[in-house]
């Protein structure tokens, strides 16, 4: 009987081992690769003397220039940036880099949106998992991910979601695993933008900034929530990361990455979670820098350099890298950097554009609690009538005024209302123009020019990025 059970157990064990090997082999061969990520990992593994490593998502890869950091701090800097990476991936990536180097300082770069997400984007796992070195690191990473979202098969068989698209791509994937030193770091195009891998995990994109389009299309006010405390699961992962760096003798610094200024008005959670993270770092004695609160003497506004809601380019990258390097240098000299930042949220908020954007929604019978209008203020609609609502992101306490206009095919405007505060327009269906435009300005503030937006909005949307559309020139 015992021999029979032992044989059954051994057969099950062999099956499970073969099953896992099949999954990892499939991911190794058939998952579409990210050239920049492979080059980054290759550089990390061949730079054992790296002293300063930045770990995070694409905001690390695209925005931190290691050469500038080296000039400012005198330390050999590296980026370990994987698109869509959050804390589970950051732990796995850091475990991997410790196999080849022991940096003096690790800077964990976080984004405020991280604290609103319940799970790590599967795209990050797709990019990172096939190229991790240790089986123990892979299994730990996988276990953490499936504890978050219970997507056992999707997380195990990544090639079901991100398959290669041709035999040529399969051979290219194999070459990245077998001969990563031969990867061509030539520019890689991603739809409407091209990036060039410069050095040590830094990718410079040549995309033209389009902040007006970003504001017009991307930012809608989010309804507030009652509690902006960091979730217990996130706290646990942050403590795991702290313990990992301490175990390997690295100093840990947590950096909160800045957002385009309109995001602080549209998303109440950004400042709320920022304060919660700051309290956590103070309690755990972890150095913390919130670059969203950087003052003008340290960093001018980066708004003019944004080309999508999360990334900026051009000179903004070098401006940010110099400011970051300056802070790290001052900290290493044990100098106080607090005068370079706003002391609290109100001076910071008052420094922002008080009215960055406006938009129009068509009422479809379901109320959106991010709208400033009250449900009780809605007019009673007849069957042949349509209701449009205009809203803005604006400073707390400011009163926006709205004026609607019909836009003709030749671009001419016919105003349908004067400026008024309620932001509502009722039209008969037969009177709805092909293009409706709204203007917004602040009451008692004639010095600020009005902002506008159209309904329907332009279909010329910006590209958020991602490896799904990646091709090699």
Secondary structure, DSSP 8 states (H G I E B T S, - for coil): -HHHHHHHHHHHHHHHHHHHHHHHHHHHHHB---HHHHHHHHHHHT-TT--EEEEESHHHHHH--HHHHHHHHSS-EEEEE-TT--HHHHHHHHHHHTTT---SEEEEEE-GGGGG-SS--HHHHHHHGGG-S-HHHHHHHHHHHHHHH--HHHHH-GGGTSB--SHHHHHHHHHHHH-GGG-----EEETTEEEEEEETTEEEE-----HHHHHHHH-------S-----HHHHHHHHHHHHHHHHTT-EEEEEE----HHHHHH-HHHHHHHHHHHHHHHHTT-EEEEGGGB-TTT----GGGEEETTEE-THHHHHHHHHHHHHHHHHHTT---GGGB-SSHHHHHHTS-S--EEEEEE--S---TTSSS-GGG-----TTEEEEEEEEE--TT--EEEEEEEE-TTS-EEE-S-SBSS-EEEEEGGG--SEEEEEEEETT-TTS--EEEEES--S-------GGGEEE-
